Amino acid sequence: MDRIMNMYAKARRSAGLTQRQAARALGLSVSLLGRYERDESCPDRRMVESMALLYGVPAGRLGVPRP
């Protein structure tokens, strides 16, 4: 059975980054980034905005509403 890929993992992979590269750039542990990508934990708004900037996607695509 195919699982729907988590939006954070999908954006990271589309940006061509490994978990290690993204975690380092975001100041996170690989473990925490992995928990976000497995829907085991939820990043705060500022972290989602940082992820969007790093991955080159609009923050709204990662769940942050426009102001």
C-alpha positions as CSV (number, residue, x, y, z in Angstrom):
1,M,0.0,0.0,0.0
2,D,1.4,3.4,-0.9
3,R,1.5,6.0,1.8
4,I,0.8,9.7,1.0
5,M,4.1,11.5,1.4
6,N,4.2,14.1,4.1
7,M,4.1,17.6,2.8
8,Y,7.4,18.5,4.6
9,A,9.2,15.5,3.2
10,K,7.8,16.1,-0.3
11,A,9.0,19.7,-0.3
12,R,12.4,18.8,1.0
13,R,12.9,16.1,-1.6
14,S,11.7,18.4,-4.4
15,A,14.3,20.9,-3.2
16,G,16.9,18.1,-3.7
17,L,17.9,18.0,0.0
18,T,18.6,15.1,2.3
19,Q,17.2,15.0,5.8
20,R,20.8,15.7,7.1
21,Q,21.3,18.7,4.8
22,A,17.9,20.2,5.7
23,A,18.2,19.5,9.4
24,R,21.6,21.2,9.5
25,A,20.3,24.3,7.5
26,L,17.3,24.5,9.8
27,G,19.3,24.1,13.0
28,L,17.4,20.9,13.9
29,S,18.4,17.3,14.7
30,V,17.8,14.8,11.9
31,S,15.6,13.0,14.4
32,L,13.3,15.9,14.9
33,L,13.0,16.6,11.2
34,G,12.2,13.0,10.7
35,R,9.4,13.3,13.4
36,Y,7.9,16.2,11.5
37,E,8.1,14.2,8.2
38,R,6.4,11.2,9.8
39,D,3.6,13.3,11.4
40,E,4.8,12.4,14.9
41,S,5.4,16.0,15.8
42,C,4.3,19.4,14.5
43,P,6.7,22.3,13.8
44,D,5.8,25.8,15.1
45,R,4.9,28.5,12.6
46,R,8.4,30.0,12.5
47,M,9.9,26.6,11.7
48,V,7.4,26.0,8.9
49,E,8.3,29.4,7.5
50,S,12.0,28.6,7.7
51,M,11.3,25.2,5.9
52,A,9.3,27.0,3.2
53,L,12.2,29.4,2.6
54,L,14.8,26.7,2.5
55,Y,12.7,24.4,0.2
56,G,11.7,27.3,-2.1
57,V,7.9,26.9,-1.7
58,P,5.2,29.2,-0.4
59,A,4.7,28.9,3.3
60,G,1.0,28.3,2.6
61,R,1.9,25.1,0.8
62,L,3.3,23.8,4.1
63,G,0.3,24.9,6.2
64,V,1.0,28.5,7.1
65,P,-1.9,30.7,6.1
66,R,-1.2,34.0,4.4
67,P,-1.5,37.1,6.7
